[in-house]
Amino acid sequence: MRDLMFLVGFLVLLPLAFRNAFVAYLIWGWTGLIAIDNYLFGFMAPVKLNFIFALITLLMVLLKKDTERGTLNANATVVLLILFFLQGSLSALFAYDGNRLNWFLYDRFWKELVFAALMPLVIVKRYRIHAFVLVMCLGMGFHGLIDGLKFFSSGGSHLVRGFVKFGDNNHFAVMLVMAVPPLLYMASYAKIRWLRLAALAVAIITIAAIIGTRSRGGFVAMAAVGLWLVMTSRKRLPALTVFIAGIIFVVAIAPTDWTDRMETIQEADQESSFLTRVEAWQVSSAIALHNPIVGGGFHAVATQPVWDRFRGQKGLLGFVDVGFESQVFRAAHSIYFEVLGDMGFLGFFIFIGLLFNALKNGIQISRAARQGGPELEWAIDLSRSLAATIFAFLVGGLTVSIAYTEFIYMAVMLMEILKQEVQRSLSEPKARSEVQASGLTGLPTTSPITLSAGAN
């Protein structure tokens, strides 16, 4: 029955995708985030829906089937993204022998970066930016909604375990935290009232799903993002009130075992689970020291032959003695050490540059948008929501290896596009006044589609 429903949905979406590159791109992004393959077990399971819509998007872009086609400029974000792609390609090419996941992970990696690189060509103007934010919410919010409802229906006993695409409960928790800021933004700016209420409800239910993971890293990331949103809000007192209400909500619905687990955070450095993470960081950094330019290939530290080669080496963390030496490989347990071991120091610095460049863009957007008055307040709020998503990634990524999730590259590139939209909006009044002074008319003043309050 589930497969039949998805077949019907596919037949509905397919002709829509052939309308133009913009619609095809949105469907491509949504099918990637929702990870349909994890929900299909019948005749639709072998069908690569995401791949099909990716091909359609590329075809529409090549045929220029779009009335509002953007341009791909050589800005810092694009340059860093290209460098990251090239670095990842070299790392995969020169990976250690025996790394069975290298090319599988590289295949996901390059497709995610291509998706992000194409964004400036199709996501132009405010209504399209909002449409893409909605796709991000529909994609990740779906997972939060499903597991959050299970959490409530079970009275808090449901354990959210995550799944193949996003990893275990700890990885999944951080991913869900990253989805909350866009949901809250949509709850404020969606034009239709029921959509605003739906976004708010999904955000609340997603928080319940995060609690359901029992992940300490997810809790820390959620708390950090809450404080970030309060500190960066244009209205701090109402934001602080909502944050306090959120704390009360979490305490009210959290089961006893969740509370007991969160209370162990202070003793985490004494636990074997934390020390195994430190051991993985030591081995990852040892790989980078041995191969500073290209690293060891994707998930090198999580490969038994590579682990056996560097086991016991402390790398950059020689000052820490974990007191044991694991015989079986470990995951990197950190986005920072993950990229460091996979791509070496060169890849690591490109990766960090990409993320902090996005945060810098957020600051520039806020400063520039103030010149536009109330009409650009939406851009300020969206930039802060995207910055909160990136901040969740930076904080939550301290202890989980999710460096190559597409959601973060969507947020990074969308921040760049938002900056360009603000610059365009600020330049239009000046251009319009110059045209009027010359006696010409005809400059557009509104977008053809409005997806949020006051979009024009």
C-alpha positions as CSV (number, residue, x, y, z in Angstrom):
1,M,0.0,0.0,0.0
2,R,2.8,2.4,0.9
3,D,4.6,1.7,-2.4
4,L,1.4,2.3,-4.3
5,M,0.9,5.7,-2.6
6,F,4.5,6.7,-3.5
7,L,3.9,5.5,-7.1
8,V,0.8,7.8,-7.3
9,G,2.9,10.7,-5.8
10,F,5.7,10.0,-8.3
11,L,3.2,10.1,-11.3
12,V,1.9,13.5,-10.0
13,L,5.4,15.0,-9.4
14,L,6.9,13.8,-12.7
15,P,5.0,16.2,-15.1
16,L,5.5,19.0,-12.6
17,A,9.2,18.5,-12.8
18,F,9.2,18.9,-16.5
19,R,7.5,22.4,-16.2
20,N,10.8,24.2,-15.4
21,A,14.2,23.7,-13.7
22,F,13.0,25.4,-10.5
23,V,10.2,22.9,-9.8
24,A,12.4,20.0,-10.7
25,Y,15.1,21.3,-8.4
26,L,12.7,21.6,-5.5
27,I,11.5,18.0,-6.0
28,W,15.1,16.8,-6.3
29,G,16.0,18.4,-3.0
30,W,12.9,17.1,-1.2
31,T,13.3,13.5,-2.4
32,G,16.9,13.7,-1.1
33,L,16.1,15.0,2.3
34,I,13.1,12.8,2.9
35,A,15.2,9.7,2.0
36,I,12.3,7.8,0.4
37,D,14.4,4.7,0.0
38,N,14.2,4.1,3.7
39,Y,10.4,3.9,3.6
40,L,9.9,1.7,0.6
41,F,10.1,-2.1,0.8
42,G,8.0,-3.3,-2.1
43,F,8.1,-2.8,-5.9
44,M,9.1,0.9,-5.6
45,A,12.2,0.1,-3.5
46,P,14.5,-0.3,-6.5
47,V,13.3,2.9,-8.2
48,K,15.8,5.7,-7.6
49,L,13.4,8.6,-7.4
50,N,16.0,11.1,-6.3
51,F,18.3,10.2,-9.2
52,I,15.4,10.6,-11.7
53,F,14.5,14.1,-10.5
54,A,18.2,15.0,-10.5
55,L,18.5,14.0,-14.2
56,I,15.3,16.0,-15.0
57,T,16.7,19.0,-13.2
58,L,20.0,18.9,-15.1
59,L,18.1,18.5,-18.3
60,M,15.9,21.5,-17.6
61,V,18.9,23.6,-16.6
62,L,20.8,22.6,-19.8
63,L,17.8,23.4,-21.9
64,K,17.3,26.7,-20.0
65,K,13.7,25.8,-19.2
66,D,13.2,28.5,-16.7
67,T,11.8,32.1,-17.0
68,E,14.0,33.4,-14.2
69,R,17.4,31.9,-14.6
70,G,20.1,32.9,-12.2
71,T,23.9,33.1,-12.7
72,L,26.8,31.3,-11.1
73,N,29.2,33.9,-9.9
74,A,32.8,33.2,-8.7
75,N,32.1,34.4,-5.1
76,A,33.8,33.0,-2.0
77,T,31.1,30.4,-1.4
78,V,31.2,29.0,-4.9
79,V,35.0,29.0,-5.0
80,L,35.3,27.2,-1.6
81,L,32.6,24.7,-2.7
82,I,34.5,23.9,-5.9
83,L,37.8,23.6,-3.9
84,F,36.1,21.2,-1.4
85,F,34.8,19.1,-4.3
86,L,38.3,18.9,-5.9
87,Q,39.9,18.1,-2.5
88,G,37.3,15.4,-1.9
89,S,38.0,14.0,-5.3
90,L,41.7,13.8,-4.8
91,S,41.2,12.2,-1.3
92,A,39.0,9.5,-2.8
93,L,41.4,8.9,-5.6
94,F,44.4,8.5,-3.3
95,A,42.5,6.7,-0.5
96,Y,44.1,3.8,1.4
97,D,43.6,0.3,0.0
98,G,40.9,-1.6,1.7
99,N,38.6,1.4,2.3
100,R,35.4,-0.3,1.0
101,L,33.2,2.7,1.7
102,N,35.4,5.3,0.0
103,W,33.8,5.4,-3.4
104,F,30.3,4.8,-2.1
105,L,30.6,7.9,0.2
106,Y,32.3,9.9,-2.5
107,D,29.4,9.2,-4.8
108,R,27.1,10.8,-2.3
109,F,29.5,13.6,-1.6
110,W,29.9,14.9,-5.2
111,K,26.2,14.7,-5.8
112,E,25.4,16.8,-2.8
113,L,27.9,19.5,-3.8
114,V,26.6,19.5,-7.4
115,F,23.1,20.1,-6.0
116,A,24.4,23.0,-3.9
117,A,26.4,24.4,-6.8
118,L,23.3,24.5,-9.0
119,M,21.3,26.4,-6.5
120,P,22.2,29.9,-7.7
121,L,20.9,29.0,-11.2
122,V,17.4,28.3,-10.0
123,I,16.8,29.8,-6.6
124,V,16.5,33.5,-7.4
125,K,14.2,36.2,-5.8
126,R,12.4,36.0,-2.5
127,Y,9.5,33.7,-3.4
128,R,11.9,31.0,-4.6
129,I,14.1,31.4,-1.6
130,H,11.0,30.8,0.6
131,A,9.9,27.9,-1.5
132,F,13.3,26.2,-0.9
133,V,13.1,26.9,2.8
134,L,9.7,25.2,2.7
135,V,11.3,22.2,1.0
136,M,14.0,22.0,3.7
137,C,11.2,22.0,6.3
138,L,9.1,19.4,4.5
139,G,12.2,17.2,4.0
140,M,13.7,17.1,7.5
141,G,10.5,18.1,9.3
142,F,8.9,14.9,8.0
143,H,11.4,12.8,10.0
144,G,10.9,14.9,13.1
145,L,7.1,14.7,12.8
146,I,7.0,10.9,12.4
147,D,9.3,10.1,15.3
148,G,7.9,12.9,17.5
149,L,4.4,11.6,17.1
150,K,5.7,8.1,18.0
151,F,7.3,9.6,21.1
152,F,4.1,11.3,22.2
153,S,1.9,8.2,21.4
154,S,4.2,6.0,23.5
155,G,4.1,8.3,26.5
156,G,7.8,9.1,26.0
157,S,9.1,5.5,25.9
158,H,9.7,5.5,22.1
159,L,13.5,5.4,21.4
160,V,14.3,7.4,18.2
161,R,17.1,5.4,16.6
162,G,17.7,7.2,13.3
163,F,18.2,5.3,10.1
164,V,20.7,4.5,7.4
165,K,20.9,7.8,5.6
166,F,21.4,10.0,8.7
167,G,23.1,7.5,11.0
168,D,22.4,6.4,14.6
169,N,20.4,8.3,17.2
170,N,23.2,10.7,18.0
171,H,23.7,11.7,14.3
172,F,19.9,11.9,13.8
173,A,19.5,14.1,16.8
174,V,21.9,16.8,15.5
175,M,20.2,16.6,12.1
176,L,16.8,17.3,13.7
177,V,18.2,20.2,15.7
178,M,19.5,21.7,12.4
179,A,15.9,21.5,11.1
180,V,14.3,23.5,13.9
181,P,15.4,27.0,13.0
182,P,14.0,26.9,9.4
183,L,10.8,25.5,10.8
184,L,10.6,28.4,13.3
185,Y,11.3,30.8,10.5
186,M,8.5,29.3,8.4
187,A,6.2,29.6,11.4
188,S,6.7,33.3,11.3
189,Y,6.8,34.1,7.6
190,A,4.5,31.7,5.8
191,K,1.6,33.7,4.3
192,I,-1.1,31.1,4.9
193,R,-2.1,30.9,8.6
194,W,-2.5,27.1,8.7
195,L,1.0,26.7,7.2
196,R,2.4,28.9,10.0
197,L,0.7,26.8,12.6
198,A,1.7,23.6,10.9
199,A,5.4,24.7,10.9
200,L,5.2,25.6,14.5
201,A,3.6,22.3,15.4
202,V,6.2,20.3,13.5
203,A,9.0,22.3,15.2
204,I,7.6,21.4,18.6
205,I,7.1,17.8,17.7
206,T,10.6,17.7,16.3
207,I,12.0,18.8,19.6
208,A,10.1,15.9,21.2
209,A,11.8,13.6,18.6
210,I,15.2,15.0,19.7
211,I,14.4,14.1,23.3
212,G,13.4,10.7,22.0
213,T,16.9,10.0,20.7
214,R,18.3,10.2,24.3
215,S,21.3,11.8,22.7
216,R,23.4,14.0,25.0
217,G,25.1,15.6,22.0
218,G,21.6,16.4,20.6
219,F,20.6,18.0,23.8
220,V,23.7,20.2,24.0
221,A,23.2,21.3,20.4
222,M,19.5,22.0,21.0
223,A,20.4,24.1,24.1
224,A,23.1,26.0,22.2
225,V,20.8,26.7,19.3
226,G,18.2,28.0,21.7
227,L,20.6,30.4,23.3
228,W,21.9,31.4,19.8
229,L,18.4,32.3,18.6
230,V,17.8,34.4,21.8
231,M,21.1,36.3,21.5
232,T,20.7,37.0,17.7
233,S,16.9,37.8,17.8
234,R,15.7,41.3,16.9
235,K,13.3,41.0,19.9
236,R,15.3,39.4,22.7
237,L,12.7,39.6,25.4
238,P,10.0,37.7,23.5
239,A,12.7,35.2,22.3
240,L,13.9,34.7,25.9
241,T,10.3,34.1,27.0
242,V,9.9,31.4,24.3
243,F,13.2,29.9,25.2
244,I,12.1,29.6,28.9
245,A,8.8,28.1,27.8
246,G,10.8,25.6,25.7
247,I,12.8,24.5,28.7
248,I,9.6,24.0,30.7
249,F,8.1,22.0,27.7
250,V,11.2,19.8,27.6
251,V,11.2,19.1,31.3
252,A,7.5,18.4,31.2
253,I,7.6,15.7,28.5
254,A,11.1,14.2,29.1
255,P,11.0,10.7,30.5
256,T,13.0,9.8,33.6
257,D,15.6,7.8,31.7
258,W,16.3,10.9,29.5
259,T,16.8,13.1,32.6
260,D,19.1,10.5,34.1
261,R,21.2,10.3,30.9
262,M,21.5,14.1,30.6
263,E,22.7,14.3,34.2
264,T,25.7,12.2,33.2
265,I,27.0,14.9,30.8
266,Q,29.3,16.3,33.5
267,E,30.9,12.8,33.9
268,A,31.2,12.2,30.2
269,D,35.0,12.6,30.2
270,Q,35.2,9.6,32.5
271,E,33.0,7.3,30.5
272,S,34.4,4.7,28.1
273,S,32.1,6.0,25.3
274,F,33.8,9.4,25.5
275,L,37.3,7.9,25.7
276,T,36.6,5.7,22.6
277,R,35.7,9.0,20.8
278,V,39.0,10.5,21.9
279,E,40.8,7.4,20.6
280,A,39.1,7.8,17.2
281,W,40.1,11.5,17.2
282,Q,43.7,10.5,17.9
283,V,43.8,8.0,15.0
284,S,42.1,10.5,12.6
285,S,44.6,13.1,13.4
286,A,47.4,10.6,13.0
287,I,46.1,9.8,9.5
288,A,46.2,13.5,8.7
289,L,49.7,14.0,10.0
290,H,50.8,11.1,7.8
291,N,48.9,12.5,4.8
292,P,48.5,16.2,5.3
293,I,47.5,17.0,1.7
294,V,44.9,14.4,0.8
295,G,44.2,12.4,4.0
296,G,43.2,8.8,3.9
297,G,40.0,8.9,1.9
298,F,36.3,8.9,3.0
299,H,35.8,7.4,6.4
300,A,39.3,6.2,6.5
301,V,39.3,5.9,10.3
302,A,36.3,3.6,10.0
303,T,38.1,1.1,7.9
304,Q,39.8,-1.9,9.6
305,P,43.0,-1.9,7.5
306,V,43.6,1.8,8.1
307,W,42.7,1.5,11.7
308,D,45.2,-1.4,12.1
309,R,47.9,0.7,10.5
310,F,47.4,3.8,12.8
311,R,46.0,2.1,15.9
312,G,47.8,3.4,19.1
313,Q,49.1,6.5,17.5
314,K,47.9,9.7,19.3
315,G,48.3,12.2,16.5
316,L,47.5,15.7,17.6
317,L,46.1,14.5,21.0
318,G,49.3,13.1,22.4
319,F,48.6,14.7,25.7
320,V,45.6,12.4,26.3
321,D,46.0,8.8,27.5
322,V,42.8,6.8,27.0
323,G,44.3,3.8,28.7
324,F,43.4,1.2,26.1
325,E,43.9,0.3,22.5
326,S,40.8,-0.8,20.5
327,Q,41.2,-3.7,18.1
328,V,38.1,-2.8,16.1
329,F,37.8,0.4,14.1
330,R,35.8,3.4,15.3
331,A,33.8,6.1,13.6
332,A,35.4,9.5,13.6
333,H,32.7,10.9,16.1
334,S,33.4,14.5,15.0
335,I,32.9,16.5,11.8
336,Y,36.2,18.1,12.4
337,F,38.3,15.0,12.9
338,E,36.2,13.2,10.2
339,V,37.3,15.7,7.5
340,L,40.8,16.0,9.0
341,G,41.3,12.2,8.6
342,D,39.5,11.9,5.3
343,M,41.0,14.9,3.4
344,G,44.0,16.0,5.4
345,F,44.7,19.5,6.7
346,L,44.1,21.1,3.4
347,G,40.6,19.7,3.2
348,F,40.0,20.5,6.8
349,F,40.8,24.2,6.3
350,I,38.6,24.4,3.2
351,F,35.8,22.8,5.1
352,I,36.1,25.3,8.0
353,G,36.4,28.2,5.6
354,L,33.2,27.2,3.9
355,L,31.3,27.1,7.1
356,F,32.7,30.3,8.6
357,N,32.3,32.1,5.3
358,A,28.6,31.3,5.5
359,L,28.4,32.8,9.0
360,K,30.3,35.9,7.7
361,N,27.7,36.2,5.0
362,G,25.0,36.1,7.6
363,I,26.6,39.1,9.4
364,Q,26.9,41.0,6.1
365,I,23.2,40.2,5.3
366,S,22.0,41.6,8.7
367,R,24.1,44.8,8.3
368,A,23.0,45.4,4.7
369,A,19.4,44.5,5.1
370,R,19.0,47.2,7.8
371,Q,19.4,49.8,5.1
372,G,16.3,48.4,3.4
373,G,14.1,49.0,6.4
374,P,11.1,46.8,7.3
375,E,10.9,45.3,3.8
376,L,14.1,43.4,4.4
377,E,13.5,42.3,7.9
378,W,12.6,38.8,6.5
379,A,16.2,38.6,5.2
380,I,17.6,39.4,8.6
381,D,15.5,36.7,10.3
382,L,16.2,34.1,7.6
383,S,20.0,34.7,7.8
384,R,19.8,34.2,11.5
385,S,17.8,31.0,11.1
386,L,20.3,29.7,8.6
387,A,23.2,30.8,10.9
388,A,21.5,28.9,13.8
389,T,21.4,25.8,11.6
390,I,25.1,26.1,10.8
391,F,25.8,26.7,14.5
392,A,23.9,23.6,15.4
393,F,26.1,21.7,12.9
394,L,29.3,23.2,14.4
395,V,28.3,22.4,18.0
396,G,26.5,19.1,17.5
397,G,29.3,18.0,15.1
398,L,31.8,18.0,17.9
399,T,30.9,14.4,18.7
400,V,29.2,13.0,15.6
401,S,30.5,12.4,12.1
402,I,28.0,14.1,9.8
403,A,30.3,16.3,7.8
404,Y,28.9,15.2,4.4
405,T,25.2,15.7,5.1
406,E,23.5,17.7,2.2
407,F,21.4,19.8,4.7
408,I,24.4,21.8,5.7
409,Y,25.5,22.6,2.2
410,M,22.0,23.6,1.3
411,A,22.1,26.1,4.2
412,V,25.5,27.4,3.3
413,M,24.6,28.0,-0.4
414,L,21.2,29.4,0.5
415,M,23.0,32.0,2.8
416,E,25.0,33.1,-0.3
417,I,21.9,33.4,-2.4
418,L,20.2,35.4,0.3
419,K,23.1,37.8,0.4
420,Q,22.8,38.3,-3.4
421,E,19.0,38.8,-3.1
422,V,19.5,41.5,-0.4
423,Q,22.1,43.2,-2.6
424,R,19.7,43.1,-5.6
425,S,16.9,44.5,-3.5
426,L,19.0,47.4,-2.3
427,S,20.2,48.2,-5.8
428,E,16.7,48.2,-7.3
429,P,15.5,51.5,-5.8
430,K,18.7,53.2,-7.0
431,A,18.3,51.8,-10.5
432,R,14.6,52.7,-10.5
433,S,15.3,56.3,-9.5
434,E,17.9,56.5,-12.3
435,V,15.5,55.2,-14.8
436,Q,12.7,57.6,-13.7
437,A,15.2,60.5,-14.0
438,S,15.9,59.5,-17.5
439,G,12.2,59.3,-18.4
440,L,12.1,55.5,-18.8
441,T,9.7,53.0,-17.1
442,G,9.1,49.3,-17.0
443,L,11.1,48.0,-14.1
444,P,9.3,45.2,-12.2
445,T,8.2,46.0,-8.7
446,T,6.7,42.7,-7.6
447,S,7.5,39.0,-7.7
448,P,5.1,36.8,-9.7
449,I,4.4,34.5,-6.8
450,T,4.1,35.3,-3.1
451,L,4.9,32.6,-0.6
452,S,5.2,34.6,2.6
453,A,3.7,37.6,4.3
454,G,4.7,40.8,2.6
455,A,6.7,39.1,-0.1
456,N,6.4,41.9,-2.6
